[in-house]
Amino acid sequence: MEPLLELLQQNAKLTASELADRLGQDETSIAQRIAEMEREKVILGYHGVIDRDKAGNHNVAALIEVKLTPEREGGFDRLAERIARFDQVSSCYLMSGGYDLAVFVEGEDLREVARFVTEKLSTLDGVLSTATHFQLKVYKQSGFLAGAETEPERLAVTP
């Protein structure tokens, strides 16, 4: 991955000036490169990584495994894009293995997620089955350790 993108992925709050200093380039060229990557949709957006518990967000998050029937002309793409457009869906990925899509959703409570699965997702033509897994606790999110107040102790090395 391009070093500029790596720096932005680690800390999207860095200014063009800070990025230029770290990369040994001028600020104008960095700002232009970022604008170009935004136009080309290489950079899709920016977001903060939030500890939901500390922020008081008590929504329910779930991973839904979805098995699909591929379409003749488009494979999984058309149905996956339709599923990805639902407001409840935060992420949607085509997967290898025992199911076709990994769909990440959020709702106010278990019932809201269940309603989404039973009323919207499962009723779509081409959806063969779903399996819902509710998130219980976050240990690491987007590369950041959750709830880590102090540096972890080093494990003892034994000969």
N, C-alpha and C positions, 0 to 999 in steps of 0.2 A: 504494500500500500504506500502511496505517496506520503512522505514525511509531514507535509502540511496537514493532510487528512488525519494522520495519526495524532498530531498535536491537538487538533480540533476535537477529535473523538475523546481524548483524555480530559480536555478542559475547553469547552466551547466558549467560555468567558474571556479567553485570551484576546487581546486587541490585535489589530493588524500590525501595530508597532511592536508588540511583544513577540508575535509570531515571526516578524521580519528579523528581530534580534536573534532569536533562537535558531533561525534557519540561515542566517548570514545573507539575507536579501534585503531589498528596499521595500518600504512600507507600501508604496503605490503598486508595485507588481504583485505583492501579496493580496492586497485588497481587490485588485482586478481578477486575480486567479480565483479568489473565493467567490466573487460575483459571477464569474464564468461557470464555476462548478454548481452554483445555485441555479443558474439559468438552464444548465444541461441536466439538472436533477441528479447530479452525482451526490450533492448534499441535499437531502430531502427535508431537513429541518433541524432544529436545535431543541433540546429539552434538558431540564434538570432531573437528576436522579434523586427521588424523594423517599425518605423513610416514612412510609405510610402510617405506621403506628405512632411515631412521634408527631406527625402532622395532624393526627386525629382522623385520618381517613379509614373508616371501618368497612369499606366496601369489600365485597367478596370477589376474589379472582379465581379463575378456573382455566384449565387446559382441557380442550375438548378434542379428542381423537375422532376424525371423521373419515369414513370409508365412502368412496364415490364410485359411480359408474362413469368411466371416461366417455366423452362424446367423440363421434366419428371424426369430425373436422378439427376440433380444438383440444382434444384430450381433456385435461382437468381445468384448463385456464379459465374458460368462461364461467363455470360454476364457482371456482375458487375466487374469482374477482367479484362475483355477486355476493358471496359470503363475506368477503373482506369489507364490503361497503356497509354492512350493518353497523349502527352506532355502538353497539355493545362490544364489537370486535376491536381489540387493540393491536393484535398481530395475527398474521395468517401465513403459514409456510407449507409448501409442498414437501413431503417427506418420503424417505425410502423406508422399507420395513413393513410392518403389519397394518398400517393405516396410511391414508393418502395425505390428509391435511392435519396440521397442528393449528388449532384455532384458540387464541387466548382471548378471554372475555372478562368483563367486569360488570358487576351489578350491585345494587344496594344490599341485597340479601340473597340467600340460597334460592328462595322462590323466584326471584327475578331471573336468575341464571337458568333455573329449571324451565321457566316460561319461555325464555329465548330458545332453549334447546327443543322443547316440545312443540311450540307454536310457530317458530320461524325456521330454525335450522333443519329439523327432522322432516318437515313437510315439503322441503324443496325436492323437485324431481331430480333424481341422480344421486341423492344422499341415501346410501344403503344402511349405514349404522353410525352411531356415535357412542363414545365412552367419555364421561366427564370426570375430571380429577380436580378437586378443590385444593387451592393453595392453603397450606396450614401456617407456614412460617417462611420468611425470607432470610437466607443466610448471605447471599451475594446477588447483586442486581447490576447489570450493565457494567461489570468489572469492579464494582464497589462493594466492600463488605458492609452488611447491614448490622446495625447495633453494636459495632465494634468500638468501644470507648477507649481501650488501651491497646498497646502493641501486644500481640500474642506472645506467650512464652515460647522460647525455642525448645524444641524437643531435644532430649539428651541423646547424644551420639554414643553408642556402645560399640566396642571393638568386636 
